[in-house]
Amino acid sequence: MSRLKEIKPHELVNLIRENDRLELIDIRTPAEIERGVIPNAKTLPMHLIPSNIDYFTLSQNQIVIYCRTGSRSAQACRFLNKQGINNVINLRGGIVQWASGGMQLDPTPLDTIA
């Protein structure tokens, strides 16, 4: 099993600029998502990850997963790693750290996975 990959918000800004095949997935609840999302993020509530495992298995992109503080997304990344999916990265500190760093939030997600 591979070690949990994590990225800090300021590193993610650079990765977004450099990698046009990067996917962002917000696993927060719908109520949390109403407060804003990272631009171009898709949403998939955490509890639906197991039933949408094929989405991750079939993706050849790097996928950054985030939640409010980074705790749930770290759990999700570990779960996916145990399934043999290693193209996932946890956003350390979650959207709270992203927003406190002054980075942009969009009012609505790009798309919903499920």
Residue pairs with C-beta under 8 A, 6 or more apart in sequence:
1 81
1 82
2 81
2 86
4 74
4 77
4 78
4 81
4 90
5 77
5 86
5 88
5 89
5 90
6 70
6 74
6 89
6 90
6 91
6 92
7 15
7 64
7 89
7 90
7 91
7 92
8 92
8 93
8 97
9 91
9 92
9 93
9 97
9 98
9 101
9 103
10 101
12 64
12 91
12 98
13 103
15 22
15 62
15 64
16 22
16 24
16 40
19 62
21 60
21 61
21 62
22 61
22 62
22 63
22 64
23 42
23 59
23 61
23 62
23 63
23 64
24 38
24 40
24 41
24 42
24 63
24 64
24 66
25 41
25 42
25 43
25 44
25 63
25 64
25 65
25 66
25 113
26 33
26 37
26 38
26 41
26 42
26 43
26 44
26 66
26 67
26 95
26 109
27 43
27 44
27 45
27 46
27 49
27 65
27 66
27 67
27 72
27 73
27 76
28 43
28 45
28 46
28 67
28 68
28 72
28 95
29 45
30 43
30 45
32 67
32 68
33 43
33 109
35 105
36 95
36 99
36 105
36 106
36 107
37 43
37 95
37 105
37 106
37 107
37 108
37 109
38 66
38 95
38 98
38 103
38 104
38 105
38 106
39 104
39 105
39 106
39 110
40 106
40 110
41 66
41 106
41 109
41 110
42 109
42 110
42 111
42 112
42 113
43 109
43 111
43 112
43 113
44 52
44 55
44 112
44 113
44 114
45 114
46 67
46 72
46 75
46 76
48 113
48 114
49 56
49 76
49 79
49 80
50 79
51 114
52 113
52 114
53 80
53 83
53 85
55 113
56 63
56 80
56 83
56 85
56 87
56 88
57 83
57 85
59 87
60 87
61 87
62 87
62 89
63 87
63 88
63 89
64 88
64 89
64 90
64 91
65 73
65 76
65 77
65 80
65 88
65 89
65 90
65 91
66 73
66 90
66 91
66 94
66 95
66 98
67 73
67 76
67 94
67 95
68 94
68 95
68 96
69 93
69 94
69 96
69 97
70 90
70 91
70 92
70 93
70 94
70 97
71 94
73 90
73 91
73 94
74 90
76 88
76 90
77 88
77 89
77 90
80 88
81 88
91 97
91 98
95 105
98 105
99 105
